[in-house]
Amino acid sequence: MLVLASTSGHRRALLQRLGIPFETVSPEVDEHPRPGEEPHELATRLATSKAEAGAAAVPGRIVIGSDQVAVRDGQILGKPGGPAEAQRQLASSSGHAVEFLTAVSVVDARQAPSEQFLHMDITRVQFRPLSQEEIGRYLQREQPWDSAGSFYSEGLGISLLERIDSLDPTGLVGLPLIWVAGVLRQLGVELP
């Protein structure tokens, strides 16, 4: 009955915490920002597009789509894709705050018309001042090439930070479970 429209292992692991069966589908969504698109608009569009693509691929289910956008000083920090960009991102984030906008869309396509729920979780992360050597050691150990902002808070990346301000710590990892669990209960899904 439940589908996660994501290829992210982190999101899959988070949803598994709820102890309910689900399957995953790979949503084919272009994640590039559109000209003039604000960070919150990008995150919302991608989460919605992923949930809708999942609902089209596996009709008649409850589908969860999520996307995260990292923003520092108004600039979107994408997934670095490799060590050079990750080094640059972390060096420029050193001593600065970065906001992680995690949008979630839940589409209940069990009956027509489908019903959609949308949420935006905002987590503010304060990086401590980092040396180039610290950044290099971190990147060599975790290789966060697929993570917006170039670090994994659920791993060694936590050591790069001074503080995290969040209403839901799972939002920073990529799927705010407090909100998701509430919507699933509202839709009649029994949680353990």
C-alpha positions in Angstrom: 0.0 0.0 0.0 3.0 2.4 0.6 5.6 3.5 -1.9 8.7 5.6 -1.5 9.5 7.4 -4.7 13.2 7.7 -4.1 16.5 5.9 -4.9 18.1 7.3 -1.7 19.3 4.7 0.7 19.1 7.3 3.5 15.4 7.9 2.9 14.7 4.2 2.6 16.5 3.6 6.0 14.5 6.4 7.6 11.1 5.1 6.4 12.1 1.6 7.6 12.2 3.0 11.2 8.4 3.2 11.1 8.2 -0.6 10.8 5.6 -0.7 8.0 6.1 -2.5 4.7 6.8 -0.4 1.6 8.3 -0.6 -1.8 10.5 1.8 -3.7 10.4 3.2 -7.2 12.9 5.3 -9.0 11.2 8.6 -10.1 12.6 9.9 -13.3 12.7 13.6 -12.4 15.0 16.3 -13.7 16.5 17.9 -10.5 18.0 21.0 -12.1 16.7 24.3 -10.9 14.6 26.3 -13.3 15.7 29.9 -14.1 14.7 32.2 -11.3 13.4 29.3 -9.1 13.8 30.0 -5.4 15.2 27.2 -3.2 11.9 26.5 -1.4 10.1 26.3 -4.8 12.8 23.9 -6.1 12.5 21.6 -3.1 8.7 21.6 -3.3 8.5 21.1 -7.1 10.9 18.1 -6.9 9.2 16.4 -3.9 5.8 16.9 -5.7 7.1 15.7 -9.0 8.7 12.6 -7.4 5.5 11.6 -5.6 3.4 12.2 -8.7 5.8 10.1 -10.8 5.7 7.3 -8.2 1.9 7.4 -8.2 1.9 7.1 -12.0 4.3 4.2 -11.9 2.5 2.3 -9.2 -1.2 3.4 -9.2 -3.6 2.9 -6.3 -1.1 3.4 -3.5 0.1 6.0 -1.0 3.3 7.5 -2.4 5.9 9.6 -0.6 8.3 11.9 -2.5 10.9 14.0 -0.9 13.7 16.3 -1.9 16.2 18.5 -0.1 17.9 21.7 -1.0 20.8 23.2 0.9 21.1 27.0 0.9 24.0 29.2 2.1 23.7 32.9 1.9 20.9 32.6 -0.7 22.9 30.2 -2.9 21.8 26.7 -3.6 24.4 24.0 -2.8 23.8 21.0 -5.0 25.1 17.5 -4.6 28.9 17.9 -5.2 29.3 14.8 -7.4 33.0 14.5 -6.5 35.9 15.6 -4.2 36.8 19.0 -5.7 33.3 20.5 -5.5 32.7 18.9 -2.0 36.0 20.5 -0.8 34.9 23.9 -2.2 31.4 23.6 -0.7 32.7 22.7 2.8 35.4 25.4 2.7 32.8 28.1 1.9 30.5 26.7 4.5 33.2 26.8 7.2 32.0 29.1 10.0 28.7 29.8 8.3 25.1 28.7 8.7 23.4 26.5 6.0 19.7 25.9 5.8 18.4 22.5 4.6 14.9 22.7 3.1 13.4 19.2 3.0 10.1 19.1 1.1 7.8 16.1 1.4 4.8 15.3 -0.8 2.5 12.4 0.1 0.0 11.4 -2.6 -2.9 9.2 -1.6 -3.8 7.6 -5.0 -6.0 4.8 -3.6 -9.0 6.5 -5.1 -9.7 9.2 -7.6 -9.2 12.0 -7.4 -6.0 11.6 -5.5 -5.3 13.6 -2.4 -1.9 15.4 -1.8 -0.3 16.5 1.4 2.8 18.8 1.3 5.3 19.8 4.0 8.5 21.8 4.3 11.0 21.0 7.1 13.7 23.6 7.6 16.9 22.7 9.5 19.6 25.3 10.2 23.1 23.9 10.6 26.0 26.0 11.9 29.4 24.8 10.7 32.3 25.3 12.9 35.5 26.9 11.4 37.1 24.2 9.4 40.7 23.8 8.2 41.5 22.5 4.7 43.1 19.5 6.4 40.0 18.7 8.4 37.9 18.9 5.3 40.2 16.7 3.4 40.3 14.0 6.1 36.5 14.1 6.4 36.0 13.8 2.6 38.4 10.9 2.4 36.5 9.0 5.1 32.9 9.6 4.1 32.9 10.7 0.4 29.5 12.5 0.5 29.4 13.1 -3.2 25.6 12.5 -3.3 24.7 14.8 -0.4 23.5 18.4 -0.7 25.9 20.5 1.3 28.7 17.8 1.1 28.3 16.1 4.5 26.3 13.3 6.2 25.0 14.4 9.6 24.2 10.8 10.4 27.9 9.9 10.2 31.2 11.6 10.8 29.9 14.9 9.3 28.3 15.7 12.7 31.9 16.6 13.8 32.0 19.5 11.4 29.2 21.3 13.1 28.7 23.6 16.1 24.9 23.2 16.3 21.7 22.0 14.5 18.4 23.8 14.9 15.5 21.6 13.9 12.0 20.6 14.8 12.6 17.1 13.4 16.2 15.7 13.3 15.2 13.2 10.6 14.5 16.1 8.2 18.2 16.9 7.9 18.8 13.3 6.8 16.2 13.7 4.1 12.7 12.6 5.3 11.0 14.3 8.3 9.4 11.3 9.9 7.4 13.1 12.6 5.3 14.8 9.8 5.3 11.7 7.6 4.0 9.5 10.5 1.3 12.0 11.2 0.0 12.0 7.6 0.2 8.2 7.4 -1.9 7.9 10.6 -4.4 10.4 9.1 -4.7 8.2 6.1 -5.5 5.2 8.2 -2.0 3.5 8.1 -1.4 1.7 11.4 2.0 2.4 12.9 3.5 0.2 15.5 
